[in-house]
Amino acid sequence: MTGRIFGFVIWSMGGIFFIAMGVYSFFSKKARPMGFWANVSMFEVTDLKQYNTAMAKLFCTYGIVFILFGLPLLAGQNSGWILLSVVGAMILSITAMAVYTIVIEKKYRKK
C-alpha cells in the first residue's frame, strides 16, 4: 500500500509542477511571454497578458489532467489500468503541443 501511494505522490508532483507554472504565468508581471518549448527563442506576442493567461490555462489544465491520469497507480503494481496512465499521459502531451501550436501560437504571434 505504501508503494502505491508513494508512486502516486511522485506522479502528482509532476502535475503540481505544471499547475505551479500555470499560476506563475497567470500572475506574471514581467514584460516577457511564458515559453512553451525548451531552449527556443520566444516569438513576439501581440497581447502579452492574454497570451500568458492562455498559457496559464494550458499548463493548469495539463497538470490537473496529468494528476487524474495518475489515479490508476493507486490500483496496484500488477494492474492493467497502468496503461491508462502511460497512454493517457502520452496523448495529453501530444494534445497540449497541438493546442499550443495550432491555437495559442497562431493567435498571439505578431505577424
JONOR-V590929 format. One record per pair of residues at least 12 apart in sequence whose ideal C-beta (glycine too) atoms are under 7 Angstrom apart, sorted by sequence separation. I is the first residue (numbers start at 1). J is the second residue. If there is no record, write none. Layout:
i/j
I/J
I/J
This chain:
i/j
33/45
72/84
73/85
72/85
33/48
69/84
70/85
69/85
31/48
33/51
34/52
33/52
36/55
69/88
69/89
34/55
66/89
69/92
28/52
26/52
66/92
25/52
26/53
65/92
25/55
26/56
62/92
25/56
23/56
22/56
25/59
62/96
22/59
21/59
22/60
58/96
19/59
18/59
19/60
22/63
58/99
58/100
18/62
19/63
18/63
19/64
58/104
16/63
15/63
18/66
15/64
55/104
54/104
15/66
14/66
15/67
12/67
15/70
51/108
12/70
50/108
11/70
47/108
8/70
11/73
46/108
45/108
36/100
46/110
8/73
45/110
7/73
8/74
43/109
44/110
4/73
4/74
4/76
